[in-house]
Amino acid sequence: MKKKKKKKNHVPLRMNVLFLGVFLLFSVLIFRLGFVQIVDGEEYHRAVSSTENVTAKLDAPRGKIYDDTNQIAVDNKPIYSITYTRNQKTTPEEIDALAKKLSLYISKSTKSLTDRDKKDYFIYLHKKEMEKRVSASERKKLSDKAYNQRLIDSVTKKDLASLTKKQLKVLAIKSEMMRGYALSPQRVKMGATQEEIAVVSEHLNELPGVDVKPDAQRTYPFKGTFKELFGQVKSIPENALSYYQSHGNDRTDLIGTSFIEAQYESLLRGKKSTMHYVTNKSGKPVGNPDETDGTRGNDISLTVNLKLQKQVENIIEKRLKQVKSGGTAYANRDLTEAYVVMMNPKTGAILSMAGKQYNKDTGNYKNAPYGAVYNSFAMGSAVKGATVLTGLQSGAITPSTHFYDAPLVFGDGRKMKSFHSLGNIGPVQALEASSNVYMWNIAMKLAGYDYPHKRYIDKHVEQAFRTLRNSYSQFGLGVSTGVDLPSEATGYNTGMSDQLAQAMFFAIGQFDTYTPLQMAQYVSTIANNGYRMQPHFLKEVREPSVKDGKLGKLLYKFEPNVLNRLEMPQRYIDVVQQGFRQVMIGSKGTAAGIFRNKTYNPAGKTGTAEVDKKSGLDNKTLVSYAPYNNPEVAISVVVPKIREGQTNSEIASDVLDTYFKMKQKGELDQ
Amino acid sequence: MKVREGQWDRGYLLILLLLACCSIVSIYAAQETAQYVENFAAKQAFWYVFGIAISILLLLLDFQQIRRLSLYFYLFGNAVLLMLVLLPDVSFAPIRNGAQSWLIVPGFGSIQPSEFMKLILIVFLSVVASRHLEKYQESSLKESWLLVGKLLLTSGIPILLVLMQPDLGTALVMIGITFVMMLVAGVHWKIISGMLAMGVLFVGSFVFTYFQFPAFFHAHLLKEYQLGRIYAWLDPYGYRNGEGYNLVSSLIAVGSGEFSGKGLQQGDVYIAEAHSDFIFPIFAEQFGFIGSSVLITLFFLLIYKITSTALKVIEPFESFLCAGVIALFSIHIFENIGMTIGVVPITGIPLPFISYGGSALITNLLAAALIYNIRLRMGDYIFKPDH
């Protein structure tokens, strides 16, 4: 009993110690739980209910573009795109492997790959072999950047040729995948075929990050007609990203990047449908998403008549072909382009803007209407209307001032003359027969030169330049026309000179250069009794149409915008209008041969600017409006670098004929 | 088997029944978080039924038989653990989560032998300790050292084998059990306090080296990645995208339960491993401070019952069994709940009776049955001295 007692003695004590220990541990748990659940509980609760807002967006299609007669010019086609979203940790190797897999399922054009792309890929594929091409000693001397360049330089044409079609396809897919940023879907292929969609969807589980998404693509029912000026819809360029993001765009959005699509991006852009989710900390959506319906972008209609546009394009091509073949083919070997701008002089509405450029290599004529805004040329005598008005406005001449048109001979023995010597003429006849001498007299007066005595009364040649340029700018020559495009050229300002001869060349359109659009605005200003109108493509903005073929509600109509009025009395303008009319009907009219019998009563002015006197290379131009007493259409035609032919007048004649023919048929909305 | 009035402890069984209910409810809630496809709640119910059936078998054995059998179980258990260590990664002994702890028995499922080994170790340590005390009546310092040696040797083998799996959590539990055995077996206070002091010194020197000689520490003691759990424990929000993620979501779940909980099935925090090691946050989120306190109190009452059993029995062997089971349950409960609320670093240790897992549940049920067996047989011993 004693022994047992001894044994038993320690057990209860020790059990109690153990129990105490357990009690303490459990107390710690309860204490800590109290702290977590009661003291901090509210904060943790907030952490759970602290929600994150997630907005899912679905693209809405862009607005449609209609032409002047409400024909759909730019439409949307629903398509599917294969997209890829990489995360921050995706390695180039993973993308390469993925691109290889994807290349088995989809086709992809390799056209857009540059040599640089191919070189980089060749180096990527042949890393080890490439390292051998640069010796170790050389490697040491080079910085990483220089070494990289050295590697690129060492890739030969033969190397590039060794890339197989398959490899190039993988590269094309890969470069699309690498584009853009982590976590934002990138279009690998727009407009995937049904088969591609099916096979990719089937293999999505082995293609992490790849997805098939509904998308929309622009279609052009009038095919190539005016297409370039509609502009492109593309991914946001890197350098413009912050601008577009601040305007509510997402990185993956497609936006109008050029011309009308860019100009009216804010109108055309669809409003995305958004699903606004509220999620808790664990990313679980709470409740139903707050949905806002997306809407298609607003529709816009343009002032351009696409049927007319198509015909103008055809006319230019036909006339260019004509003088570039047969007997004049060799003479006109340097002739590669021609432009036409047609607008309503009273409103500035552009009815047509067309251009054709000849590709020597392919023998094709491609549409290049943008040349009418971006390319500038010496326009020659076509600008003489502005010179005469400058003379009148500055007081250098009066409507009755006559000069004797005979070759001018200067003190240094230099001779300058008109095409024909015309005798004693006033401003109307000077325009009719395109007298250089008359214009030069104006320029000499402006420069303070006394021709009869062959001396300066008060030499201010530079002042003459300023006067001429200031005056020209009232017509839109040398300044922005204000056309509703993201950018335009304003011509080339050749600068100042104290040479009188240069000022005289300025006065006959052989110094500064202007765009075909500027010329159209200039002639419109004269036609419109001195009111310079803003040329514009936008006619109306409408709500997206609900039904196909039915227009939506009118939201905005473009109102004609007067930019300025010539600062001179109407009688001065009348003089130039008379002169321009005589060009078309007068006995010495430079375009009368073609236009004399036109029933639409045109007025206008031809121009020939000598580009290369020795080889007889000229820019031939023509500005015109009709009818002369109540102008409704103004055109500017520019045919640069032509040697033989009246292509400028022929194009102008064809274009005006077409316009009035269409008008008669009621095909124009005027 | 003599059953007397008073030994049929309804309270003890009620506690176990309530724990079973908590388990099924929590696992059901956990699997509703949509991360699982299996019906773990039903499986757990099955394991409960199966475990209770085996436990009833255990009740049929008396303690002489249990003492006799314990050596064979101990040897068999170690042999299985050794086999796991020696086996390569084969289909019936796969490496899961970096450790080779599982044995797949065809037609039955996977078994975690180390779970059962904990209970076997408790029984065998109790045998070793009680034999020792029967042999040496005096508990002098010298005999205490001898006892410590015996106990360390006994537990050392399975601890080493478990460490080689590697399963640090289970090894720590076994060390804890061994220490508690020493405490209850009457090892001299000097040795006990010396051991405690050594433990403190060991951890202290670790911390000291870490701060004073970081280079040496990282080179020779622990690698940076091994410290991740410690860092995450000390600063869960600083590491919330990595090691701290589990603790942060667990804290948010527990904390957002607040005083009275969000209600049955109303939890909305995602937690990984919610059905097994992280079952407690699921429970605490739904039932709040009140619910979790009740759960901990249930555990505490269970341990109180076991303690009172230990105090009533005469045979030291049975007291030691009780102490071992108390250690087993308490360490698991403290470590598991503690890790979910940031009291201790995270280790892969389940919550007894609640977490999903067949091996652990059966082990715990057997342990509970062992204690119940003692209570049922108390009458025998009470009358024994009179015979």
Contacts between the chains, C-beta under 8 A, distances in Angstrom:
chain1	res1	chain2	res2	distance
A	3	B	137	5.5
A	4	B	314	7.5
A	6	B	137	6.7
A	7	B	133	5.9
A	7	B	137	7.8
A	7	B	186	7.9
A	7	B	316	5.8
A	8	B	314	7.3
A	8	B	316	7.9
A	10	B	139	7.1
A	10	B	186	4.2
A	11	B	184	6.6
A	11	B	186	7.3
A	11	B	310	7.3
A	11	B	311	7.8
A	11	B	316	6.4
A	11	B	319	5.0
A	12	B	311	5.4
A	14	B	183	5.6
A	14	B	184	4.7
A	14	B	186	6.6
A	14	B	323	7.9
A	15	B	184	6.3
A	15	B	307	5.9
A	15	B	310	5.0
A	15	B	311	5.8
A	15	B	319	6.7
A	15	B	322	7.6
A	15	B	323	6.6
A	16	B	307	7.9
A	16	B	311	8.0
A	17	B	183	6.8
A	18	B	180	6.2
A	18	B	183	6.2
A	18	B	184	6.3
A	18	B	307	7.4
A	18	B	323	6.0
A	18	B	326	6.2
A	18	B	327	7.7
A	19	B	303	7.3
A	19	B	304	7.4
A	19	B	307	4.6
A	19	B	326	7.7
A	21	B	330	7.9
A	22	B	300	7.6
A	22	B	303	5.5
A	22	B	326	6.5
A	22	B	330	4.6
A	23	B	300	7.5
A	25	B	330	6.3
A	25	B	334	4.6
A	26	B	296	5.8
A	26	B	299	7.2
A	26	B	300	5.3
A	26	B	330	7.8
A	26	B	333	7.6
A	26	B	334	7.3
A	28	B	334	7.7
A	28	B	338	7.6
A	28	B	343	6.4
A	29	B	296	5.8
A	29	B	333	7.8
A	29	B	334	6.6
A	29	B	337	5.2
A	29	B	338	6.3
A	29	B	341	7.5
A	29	B	343	6.9
A	30	B	293	6.0
A	30	B	296	5.9
A	32	B	338	7.7
A	32	B	341	5.2
A	32	B	342	7.5
A	32	B	343	5.3
A	33	B	254	7.3
A	33	B	284	7.2
A	33	B	289	6.0
A	33	B	292	5.4
A	33	B	293	6.9
A	33	B	296	7.6
A	33	B	337	7.9
A	33	B	341	6.2
A	34	B	289	6.3
A	36	B	251	6.5
A	36	B	254	5.4
A	36	B	255	4.8
A	36	B	341	5.2
A	36	B	342	7.8
A	37	B	254	6.3
A	37	B	255	5.9
A	37	B	257	5.7
A	37	B	258	5.6
A	37	B	259	6.5
A	37	B	284	6.9
A	37	B	288	6.2
A	37	B	289	4.1
A	37	B	292	7.2
A	38	B	258	7.0
A	38	B	259	5.6
A	38	B	289	5.6
A	40	B	255	5.4
A	41	B	255	5.3
A	41	B	256	6.9
A	41	B	257	7.2
A	41	B	258	3.6
A	41	B	259	6.6
A	41	B	289	7.6
A	42	B	258	6.8
A	43	B	255	7.1
A	44	B	251	6.6
A	44	B	252	5.2
A	44	B	254	7.5
A	44	B	255	2.7
A	44	B	256	4.4
A	44	B	258	7.7
A	45	B	255	7.1
A	45	B	256	4.4
A	45	B	258	5.8
A	47	B	252	5.2
A	47	B	255	7.7
A	47	B	256	6.9
A	48	B	252	5.9
A	48	B	256	4.4
A	48	B	268	6.4
A	48	B	269	5.9
A	280	B	268	5.9
A	280	B	269	7.9
A	281	B	249	8.0
A	281	B	252	6.5
A	281	B	269	6.8
A	282	B	249	7.3
A	282	B	268	6.9
A	282	B	269	5.7
A	282	B	270	3.6
A	283	B	270	7.5
A	284	B	268	6.5
A	284	B	270	7.2
